[in-house]
Amino acid sequence: MEWYYYCKTTTTKENNAMKNKYKPYMIDIKYECRTYQYVGRDYGNSKSADLSCIFNFDRFIRKIWNRKQTKYRFCNTYSDWEEHITNVLNKNIVNYDDMVHWLIWKRNVAKQQLEAVKVISIPIYMALIGVFSTFLNKKFHPMLELLIILIIIIAFCVFILLRAMDRVEFFDDFIKIAKGIEQP
């Protein structure tokens, strides 16, 4: 029984070590990107919070989802986020120039993904418009179903496009802060 417990605890420790191993330069890009996305969303006083029930509900769900700030860090302003990033980057990174080049590479990958989304989205829009105009000319046309499908596909493409644009902006701001910090 003791042997089984020992094996199980070492497996858990190894799993935790594996999670920490895949953070180049000790930067969790997913965590920092979520923090960047949610900057200022929880900012406000009780008067502004009482104005909208929908935003209060959204804020309530985010606070439950992000209990103990495990998903992202609460930053009320952009300057709070900048301070947080400078604290993350000041952890005695040995190869600071390599880290900046790695961030630039990540930004270039995000830009390529953004361009790929744009290249794929434009033909989809054109095909949907062509299909929509074809059904308008026919005598029998399920207009409501076609319109719903068209709206869903366009909304999905716009959502993906906006996420890709946010990721590029995140890397631009992150690199700007990283280049502004003087390392010894």
ABEGO torsion letter per residue (X at the ends): XAAAAAAAAAAAAAAAAAAAAABBGGBBAAAAAAAAAABGAABEBAAAAAABAAAAAAAAAAAAAABGGAABBBBABAAAAAAAAAAAAAAGBABAAAAAAAAAAAAAAAAAAAAAAAAAAAAAAAAAAAAAAAAAABABBBAAAAAAAAAAAAAAAAAAAAAAAAAAAAAAAAAAAAAABBBX
